[in-house]
């Protein structure tokens, strides 16, 4: 079966990683896929993996567009995403050669699809939506909620990101971080102009206000006022 193929894949991966020291009996397996939300067969996914959960984050639109603008600006100026030399945020802020409207539409489309999927599958059954800013500002509370849903024990290490037992330094455009850095949510004014911020606010304010007021996990997007 498809589930057996994935079990074999995970076993092979952990057997080859770090001299097999992590190849222990697994009760839970986590897979990450940035494009997973755009699956067209989520019903089939749940049928193939009957004990699975589909967890989807919603990031604040300001942070999302600031990150995308930074990525595109660095490519434009000839640097790579994380490599040095890192161009100053001043140059990113002055960068105008990208389509901000398409970025706003992309974020709106993702939130809308989450809304529709929650209508279909429910808010806390198998399709779980959470606020990335809620995880950032209330990491212990949010991770405990995930543990309750998954049926696993909460451990403090869940709020201290590691890779192979070593501290994880993040993948932020702003450089290496230690642990969970709340300041990363507030750097967007350094790379977005006042005109860009105003445009984003005008297009997304209702949704953004709803997300900023909600500190629950999972978050129920169907409670938003869509009028």
ABEGO torsion letter per residue (X at the ends): XAAAAAAAAAAAAAAABGGGAABBBBABBBBBBAAAAABAAAAAAAAABAABBBBBBBBBAAAAAAAAAAAAAAAAAGBBAABOBBBBAAAAAABABBBAAAAAAAAAAAAAAAAAAAAAAEAABABBBBBAAAAAABAAAAAAAAAAAAGBBBBAAAABBBBGGBBBAEABAAEBBBEBBAAAAAAAAAABBAAAAAAAAAAAAAAAAAAAABABOBBBAAABBAX
